[in-house]
Amino acid sequence: MSRGPDAGTLLRRAIEANAEAAGCPVVPVESDWTRWASATFTGARHLLALAAPPSPALDAWIAHLPEAELRLRGHLVADLVIEHVRRAADAVTVSLEVLTVEERR
């Protein structure tokens, strides 16, 4: 029996939905995650690269993404950092590092 999507899938879906709601759909071009734990928390570190056509809506979304409320079933987004933004004439690539923490039940 499957427990459902993993944290990486949930995060990617939440970011895509958030971008879509902001009027700037993004396409994941790279995604990876590894388990992470401290003395009090367990979770995952995520690396994501997203691509989208350049637009003012995309620029606004990127600026507000670190404070976005991303809802993930069973997980909290503890930290989201934009590592870099690469701009070309026809595409913008955004690289993110995200830390998710499993919710305690």
DSSP file with accessible surface (Angstrom, degrees, kcal/mol):
  #  RESIDUE AA STRUCTURE BP1 BP2  ACC     N-H-->O    O-->H-N    N-H-->O    O-->H-N    TCO  KAPPA ALPHA  PHI   PSI    X-CA   Y-CA   Z-CA
    1    1 A M              0   0  237      0, 0.0     2,-0.2     0, 0.0     0, 0.0   0.000 360.0 360.0 360.0 130.1    0.0    0.0    0.0
    2    2 A S        -     0   0  103      1,-0.1     0, 0.0     0, 0.0     0, 0.0  -0.529 360.0-149.6 -81.9 144.5    1.4    3.4   -1.0
    3    3 A R        -     0   0  238      1,-0.4    -1,-0.1    -2,-0.2     0, 0.0   0.382  52.9-105.4 -91.0   1.8    1.6    6.2    1.5
    4    4 A G        -     0   0   38      0, 0.0    -1,-0.4     0, 0.0     0, 0.0  -0.459  64.1 -15.9 103.3-175.8    1.2    8.8   -1.2
    5    5 A P        -     0   0   40      0, 0.0     2,-0.0     0, 0.0     0, 0.0  -0.244  69.3-116.1 -64.4 148.7    3.6   11.2   -2.9
    6    6 A D     >  -     0   0   70      1,-0.1     4,-2.5     4,-0.0     5,-0.2  -0.228  34.2 -95.4 -77.6 172.5    7.0   11.9   -1.3
    7    7 A A  H  > S+     0   0    7      1,-0.2     4,-2.6     2,-0.2     5,-0.2   0.861 123.6  55.3 -59.3 -37.1    8.0   15.4    0.0
    8    8 A G  H  > S+     0   0    3      2,-0.2     4,-2.4     1,-0.2    -1,-0.2   0.920 109.8  45.1 -64.3 -42.7    9.8   16.2   -3.3
    9    9 A T  H  > S+     0   0   26      2,-0.2     4,-2.6     1,-0.2    -2,-0.2   0.926 113.6  50.0 -66.1 -44.5    6.7   15.6   -5.4
   10   10 A L  H  X S+     0   0   19     -4,-2.5     4,-2.3     1,-0.2    -2,-0.2   0.917 112.3  47.7 -60.8 -43.0    4.5   17.5   -3.0
   11   11 A L  H  X S+     0   0    0     -4,-2.6     4,-2.6     2,-0.2     5,-0.2   0.938 111.3  49.6 -64.0 -47.3    6.8   20.5   -3.0
   12   12 A R  H  X S+     0   0   72     -4,-2.4     4,-2.5     1,-0.2    -2,-0.2   0.934 112.3  48.2 -59.2 -43.7    7.1   20.5   -6.8
   13   13 A R  H  X S+     0   0  142     -4,-2.6     4,-2.5     1,-0.2    -1,-0.2   0.902 111.4  50.4 -63.6 -41.5    3.3   20.4   -7.1
   14   14 A A  H  X S+     0   0   16     -4,-2.3     4,-2.3     2,-0.2    -1,-0.2   0.909 111.9  47.1 -64.8 -41.3    2.9   23.2   -4.6
   15   15 A I  H  X S+     0   0    0     -4,-2.6     4,-2.5     2,-0.2     5,-0.2   0.931 112.3  49.6 -67.3 -42.6    5.4   25.4   -6.3
   16   16 A E  H  X S+     0   0   65     -4,-2.5     4,-2.5    -5,-0.2    10,-0.2   0.922 112.6  47.5 -62.1 -42.8    3.8   24.8   -9.7
   17   17 A A  H  X S+     0   0   62     -4,-2.5     4,-2.5     2,-0.2    -1,-0.2   0.899 111.3  51.2 -65.1 -40.1    0.3   25.6   -8.4
   18   18 A N  H  X S+     0   0   46     -4,-2.3     4,-1.3     2,-0.2    -2,-0.2   0.922 112.2  46.2 -64.0 -43.1    1.6   28.7   -6.7
   19   19 A A  H  <>S+     0   0    0     -4,-2.5     5,-2.5     2,-0.2     4,-0.3   0.917 111.4  52.0 -65.6 -42.9    3.2   29.9   -9.9
   20   20 A E  H ><5S+     0   0  121     -4,-2.5     3,-1.6     1,-0.2    -2,-0.2   0.925 108.2  51.3 -59.5 -44.0    0.1   29.1  -11.9
   21   21 A A  H 3<5S+     0   0   92     -4,-2.5    -1,-0.2     1,-0.3    -2,-0.2   0.808 107.5  54.2 -63.9 -28.7   -2.0   31.1   -9.5
   22   22 A A  T 3<5S-     0   0   46     -4,-1.3    -1,-0.3    -3,-0.2    -2,-0.2   0.443 121.0-109.1 -84.7  -1.4    0.4   34.0  -10.0
   23   23 A G  T < 5S+     0   0   53     -3,-1.6    -3,-0.2    -4,-0.3    35,-0.2   0.724  93.3  97.3  83.5  22.0   -0.1   33.9  -13.7
   24   24 A C      < -     0   0    6     -5,-2.5    -4,-0.1    33,-0.2    -3,-0.1  -0.583  60.8-156.1-142.1  76.2    3.4   32.6  -14.6
   25   25 A P        -     0   0   68      0, 0.0     2,-0.3     0, 0.0    -9,-0.1  -0.225  12.7-157.1 -54.7 138.4    3.3   28.8  -15.1
   26   26 A V        -     0   0   11    -10,-0.2    26,-0.2    26,-0.1    -6,-0.1  -0.851   8.4-144.2-116.8 157.1    6.7   27.2  -14.5
   27   27 A V  E     -A   51   0A  94     24,-2.8    24,-2.6    -2,-0.3     2,-0.2  -0.984  21.0-125.8-121.2 123.7    8.2   23.9  -15.7
   28   28 A P  E     +A   50   0A  37      0, 0.0    22,-0.3     0, 0.0     3,-0.1  -0.527  30.2 172.9 -67.3 130.9   10.5   21.8  -13.5
   29   29 A V  E     +     0   0A  84     20,-3.0     2,-0.3     1,-0.4    21,-0.2   0.561  70.0  14.7-111.3 -16.3   13.7   21.1  -15.4
   30   30 A E  E     +A   49   0A 145     19,-1.6    19,-2.5     2,-0.0    -1,-0.4  -0.969  63.3 171.4-156.3 141.9   15.6   19.6  -12.5
   31   31 A S  E     +A   48   0A  51     -2,-0.3     2,-0.3    17,-0.2    17,-0.2  -0.934   7.3 154.1-156.9 130.9   14.5   18.2   -9.1
   32   32 A D  E     -A   47   0A 102     15,-2.3    15,-2.9    -2,-0.3     2,-0.3  -0.986  11.1-177.4-152.7 151.9   16.3   16.3   -6.4
   33   33 A W  E     -A   46   0A  70     -2,-0.3     2,-0.3    13,-0.2    13,-0.2  -0.991   7.9-161.5-150.7 154.9   16.0   15.8   -2.6
   34   34 A T  E     -A   45   0A  83     11,-2.1    11,-2.7    -2,-0.3    -2,-0.0  -0.983  33.4 -99.5-134.6 148.6   17.7   14.0    0.2
   35   35 A R  E     -A   44   0A 164     -2,-0.3     2,-0.3     9,-0.2     9,-0.3  -0.320  40.4-170.3 -64.2 150.3   16.6   13.1    3.7
   36   36 A W  E     +A   43   0A  59      7,-2.6     7,-2.9    64,-0.1     2,-0.3  -0.985   7.6 178.6-143.0 146.1   17.7   15.4    6.5
   37   37 A A  E     -A   42   0A  69     -2,-0.3     5,-0.2     5,-0.2     2,-0.2  -0.994   8.4-175.7-150.6 146.6   17.5   15.2   10.3
   38   38 A S        -     0   0   54      3,-3.0    -2,-0.0    -2,-0.3     5,-0.0  -0.636  54.6 -82.3-120.7-172.0   18.5   17.2   13.3
   39   39 A A  S    S+     0   0  109     -2,-0.2     3,-0.1     1,-0.2     0, 0.0   0.808 128.8  21.4 -64.8 -25.6   18.2   16.3   17.0
   40   40 A T  S    S+     0   0   80      1,-0.1     2,-0.3     0, 0.0    -1,-0.2   0.589 120.9  47.3-119.9 -14.3   14.5   17.4   17.0
   41   41 A F        -     0   0   96     60,-0.0    -3,-3.0    62,-0.0     2,-0.3  -0.936  51.8-159.7-132.4 155.3   13.3   17.4   13.4
   42   42 A T  E     +A   37   0A  66     -2,-0.3    60,-3.1    60,-0.3     2,-0.3  -0.948  37.4 110.3-126.7 151.3   13.2   15.2   10.3
   43   43 A G  E     -AB  36 101A   1     -7,-2.9    -7,-2.6    -2,-0.3     2,-0.3  -0.870  53.0 -79.5-179.5-145.6   12.7   16.3    6.8
   44   44 A A  E     -AB  35 100A   1     56,-2.1    56,-2.7    -9,-0.3     2,-0.5  -0.994  16.4-134.4-150.8 150.2   14.3   16.8    3.4
   45   45 A R  E     -AB  34  99A 120    -11,-2.7   -11,-2.1    -2,-0.3     2,-0.4  -0.939  30.8-161.7-104.4 130.4   16.6   19.2    1.6
   46   46 A H  E     -AB  33  98A   5     52,-3.3    52,-2.3    -2,-0.5     2,-0.5  -0.904  15.8-165.1-118.7 141.0   15.4   19.9   -2.0
   47   47 A L  E     +AB  32  97A  92    -15,-2.9   -15,-2.3    -2,-0.4     2,-0.4  -0.997  20.6 174.5-120.8 124.3   17.2   21.4   -5.0
   48   48 A L  E     -AB  31  96A   7     48,-2.3    48,-3.3    -2,-0.5     2,-0.4  -0.986  20.5-164.6-132.3 144.9   14.9   22.5   -7.8
   49   49 A A  E     -AB  30  95A   7    -19,-2.5   -20,-3.0    -2,-0.4   -19,-1.6  -0.998  16.0-174.3-125.5 129.9   15.4   24.3  -11.1
   50   50 A L  E     -AB  28  94A   1     44,-2.5    44,-2.8    -2,-0.4     2,-0.3  -0.936   7.4-157.0-124.0 148.4   12.3   25.8  -12.8
   51   51 A A  E     +AB  27  93A  20    -24,-2.6   -24,-2.8    -2,-0.3    42,-0.2  -0.944  18.9 155.5-127.5 148.1   12.0   27.4  -16.2
   52   52 A A  E     - B   0  92A   9     40,-1.8    40,-3.0    -2,-0.3   -26,-0.1  -0.975  46.9 -89.7-159.5 158.3    9.4   29.9  -17.6
   53   53 A P        -     0   0   89      0, 0.0    38,-0.2     0, 0.0     5,-0.1  -0.448  57.4 -95.9 -68.7 146.9    9.1   32.5  -20.2
   54   54 A P        +     0   0   59      0, 0.0     3,-0.1     0, 0.0    33,-0.0  -0.376  62.1 143.5 -65.1 141.3   10.2   36.0  -19.0
   55   55 A S     >  -     0   0   39      1,-0.1     4,-2.1    -3,-0.1     5,-0.1  -0.952  61.9-108.7-167.6 158.6    7.3   38.2  -17.8
   56   56 A P  H  > S+     0   0  112      0, 0.0     4,-2.3     0, 0.0     5,-0.2   0.874 119.7  56.7 -61.1 -36.0    6.5   40.8  -15.2
   57   57 A A  H  > S+     0   0   36      1,-0.2     4,-2.4     2,-0.2   -33,-0.2   0.903 106.5  49.5 -62.5 -40.2    4.3   38.3  -13.4
   58   58 A L  H  > S+     0   0    1      2,-0.2     4,-2.9     1,-0.2     5,-0.2   0.931 109.1  51.6 -64.7 -43.3    7.3   35.9  -13.2
   59   59 A D  H  X S+     0   0   68     -4,-2.1     4,-2.1     1,-0.2    -2,-0.2   0.917 112.1  46.6 -60.3 -42.4    9.5   38.6  -11.8
   60   60 A A  H  X S+     0   0   50     -4,-2.3     4,-1.7     2,-0.2    -1,-0.2   0.911 112.1  50.8 -66.1 -41.0    6.9   39.4   -9.1
   61   61 A W  H  X S+     0   0   11     -4,-2.4     4,-1.4     1,-0.2    -2,-0.2   0.937 110.0  49.2 -63.4 -45.0    6.4   35.7   -8.3
   62   62 A I  H  < S+     0   0   14     -4,-2.9     3,-0.4     1,-0.2    -1,-0.2   0.918 109.3  53.0 -60.3 -43.3   10.2   35.2   -7.9
   63   63 A A  H  < S+     0   0   66     -4,-2.1    -1,-0.2     1,-0.2    -2,-0.2   0.851 118.0  35.8 -61.9 -33.8   10.4   38.2   -5.6
   64   64 A H  H >< S+     0   0  128     -4,-1.7     3,-1.2    -3,-0.2     4,-0.4   0.530  90.7  94.5 -98.8  -6.5    7.7   36.9   -3.3
   65   65 A L  G >< S+     0   0    1     -4,-1.4     3,-1.8    -3,-0.4    -1,-0.1   0.881  76.3  60.6 -58.1 -41.8    8.4   33.2   -3.5
   66   66 A P  G 3  S+     0   0   50      0, 0.0    -1,-0.3     0, 0.0    14,-0.2   0.806 112.7  39.9 -59.8 -23.8   10.6   33.0   -0.3
   67   67 A E  G <  S+     0   0  142     -3,-1.2    -2,-0.2    -4,-0.1    -3,-0.1   0.400  89.5 126.7-101.1   1.9    7.6   34.2    1.7
   68   68 A A    <   -     0   0   29     -3,-1.8     2,-1.0    -4,-0.4    -3,-0.0  -0.259  64.4-124.1 -64.0 146.3    5.0   32.2   -0.1
   69   69 A E        -     0   0  140      2,-0.0     2,-0.6   -51,-0.0    -1,-0.1  -0.805  33.7-174.9 -90.5  98.4    2.7   29.9    1.9
   70   70 A L        -     0   0   13     -2,-1.0     2,-0.6     7,-0.1     7,-0.4  -0.885  12.4-149.1-100.8 120.6    3.3   26.5    0.3
   71   71 A R        +     0   0  203     -2,-0.6     2,-0.4   -57,-0.1     5,-0.1  -0.804  19.6 174.4 -96.4 122.8    1.0   23.8    1.6
   72   72 A L  B >   -C   75   0A  13      3,-0.7     3,-1.9    -2,-0.6     2,-0.3  -0.995  36.6-115.0-126.9 126.9    2.3   20.3    1.7
   73   73 A R  T 3  S-     0   0  156     -2,-0.4   -63,-0.1     1,-0.3     3,-0.1  -0.411 100.2  -0.8 -63.1 118.2    0.4   17.4    3.2
   74   74 A G  T 3  S+     0   0   11     -2,-0.3    29,-2.4     1,-0.2     2,-0.3   0.478 123.0  78.8  84.7   1.5    2.4   16.2    6.2
   75   75 A H  E <   -CD  72 102A  31     -3,-1.9    -3,-0.7    27,-0.3     2,-0.4  -0.973  60.6-147.9-141.3 155.0    5.3   18.7    5.7
   76   76 A L  E     - D   0 101A  94     25,-2.8    25,-2.6    -2,-0.3     2,-0.9  -0.952  24.1-123.9-119.8 143.3    6.1   22.3    6.4
   77   77 A V  E     + D   0 100A  42     -7,-0.4    23,-0.2    -2,-0.4     3,-0.1  -0.780  32.3 176.3 -84.2 109.7    8.4   24.5    4.3
   78   78 A A  E     +     0   0A  61     21,-2.4     2,-0.3    -2,-0.9    -1,-0.2   0.802  65.0   3.6 -85.5 -31.7   11.0   25.6    6.8
   79   79 A D  E     - D   0  99A  92     20,-1.6    20,-2.8     2,-0.0     2,-0.4  -0.975  55.3-173.6-157.4 139.1   13.2   27.6    4.5
   80   80 A L  E     - D   0  98A  11     -2,-0.3     2,-0.4    18,-0.2    18,-0.2  -0.977  11.5-178.3-138.1 121.0   13.2   28.5    0.8
   81   81 A V  E     - D   0  97A  54     16,-3.0    16,-2.5    -2,-0.4     2,-0.8  -0.978  25.2-137.5-123.4 132.3   16.1   30.3   -0.8
   82   82 A I  E     - D   0  96A  45     -2,-0.4    14,-0.2    14,-0.2     3,-0.1  -0.806  19.7-172.5 -85.7 111.1   16.5   31.4   -4.4
   83   83 A E  E     -     0   0A  91     12,-2.3     2,-0.3    -2,-0.8    -1,-0.2   0.915  60.9 -26.2 -73.4 -46.8   20.0   30.4   -5.3
   84   84 A H  E     - D   0  95A  72     11,-1.2    11,-2.7    -3,-0.1     2,-0.4  -0.976  46.7-141.5-165.0 158.6   20.1   32.1   -8.6
   85   85 A V  E     - D   0  94A  49     -2,-0.3     2,-0.5     9,-0.2     9,-0.2  -0.997  16.7-162.8-124.7 123.4   18.1   33.4  -11.5
   86   86 A R  E     - D   0  93A 157      7,-3.0     7,-2.8    -2,-0.4     2,-0.5  -0.947   8.2-160.2-110.5 127.3   19.4   33.0  -15.1
   87   87 A R  E     + D   0  92A 146     -2,-0.5     2,-0.3     5,-0.2     5,-0.2  -0.911  15.5 167.8-112.7 133.4   17.8   35.1  -17.8
   88   88 A A        -     0   0   57      3,-2.5     3,-0.1    -2,-0.5    -2,-0.0  -0.794  51.7 -95.3-127.5 173.3   17.9   34.5  -21.5
   89   89 A A  S    S+     0   0  103     -2,-0.3     3,-0.1     1,-0.2    -1,-0.0   0.871 122.2  23.9 -59.8 -36.7   15.9   36.1  -24.2
   90   90 A D  S    S+     0   0  130      1,-0.2     2,-0.3   -37,-0.1    -1,-0.2   0.478 125.3  30.9-112.2  -2.6   13.3   33.3  -24.3
   91   91 A A        -     0   0   30    -38,-0.2    -3,-2.5    -3,-0.1     2,-0.4  -0.998  52.4-150.1-157.2 150.7   13.5   31.7  -20.8
   92   92 A V  E     -BD  52  87A   2    -40,-3.0   -40,-1.8    -2,-0.3     2,-0.5  -0.983  16.0-158.9-119.0 131.6   14.2   32.4  -17.2
   93   93 A T  E     -BD  51  86A  45     -7,-2.8    -7,-3.0    -2,-0.4     2,-0.5  -0.965   5.3-165.2-113.7 127.9   15.6   29.6  -15.0
   94   94 A V  E     -BD  50  85A   3    -44,-2.8   -44,-2.5    -2,-0.5     2,-0.5  -0.954   3.8-157.8-114.6 125.8   15.2   29.8  -11.3
   95   95 A S  E     -BD  49  84A  21    -11,-2.7   -12,-2.3    -2,-0.5   -11,-1.2  -0.912  16.1-172.9-106.4 129.5   17.3   27.6   -8.9
   96   96 A L  E     -BD  48  82A   3    -48,-3.3   -48,-2.3    -2,-0.5     2,-0.4  -0.903  21.3-158.9-123.1 148.3   15.9   26.9   -5.5
   97   97 A E  E     -BD  47  81A  83    -16,-2.5   -16,-3.0    -2,-0.3     2,-0.4  -0.998  23.7-179.0-119.3 129.1   17.1   25.3   -2.2
   98   98 A V  E     -BD  46  80A   5    -52,-2.3   -52,-3.3    -2,-0.4     2,-0.5  -0.988  19.2-155.2-133.2 139.5   14.2   24.3    0.1
   99   99 A L  E     -BD  45  79A  27    -20,-2.8   -21,-2.4    -2,-0.4   -20,-1.6  -0.964  15.2-171.3-112.5 122.1   14.1   22.7    3.5
  100  100 A T  E     -BD  44  77A   0    -56,-2.7   -56,-2.1    -2,-0.5     2,-0.4  -0.896   6.4-156.4-111.6 149.3   11.0   20.8    4.4
  101  101 A V  E     -BD  43  76A  16    -25,-2.6   -25,-2.8    -2,-0.4   -58,-0.3  -0.976  22.1-117.1-124.4 136.1   10.2   19.4    7.9
  102  102 A E  E     - D   0  75A  64    -60,-3.1   -60,-0.3    -2,-0.4   -27,-0.3  -0.509  31.8-120.3 -72.5 135.3    7.8   16.6    8.6
  103  103 A E        -     0   0   85    -29,-2.4     2,-0.3    -2,-0.2    -1,-0.1  -0.529  24.0-125.3 -73.1 142.5    4.9   17.5   10.7
  104  104 A R              0   0  181     -2,-0.2    -1,-0.1     1,-0.0   -30,-0.1  -0.697 360.0 360.0 -88.0 142.1    4.5   15.7   14.0
  105  105 A R              0   0  245     -2,-0.3    -1,-0.0   -31,-0.0     0, 0.0  -0.731 360.0 360.0-107.3 360.0    1.2   14.0   14.6
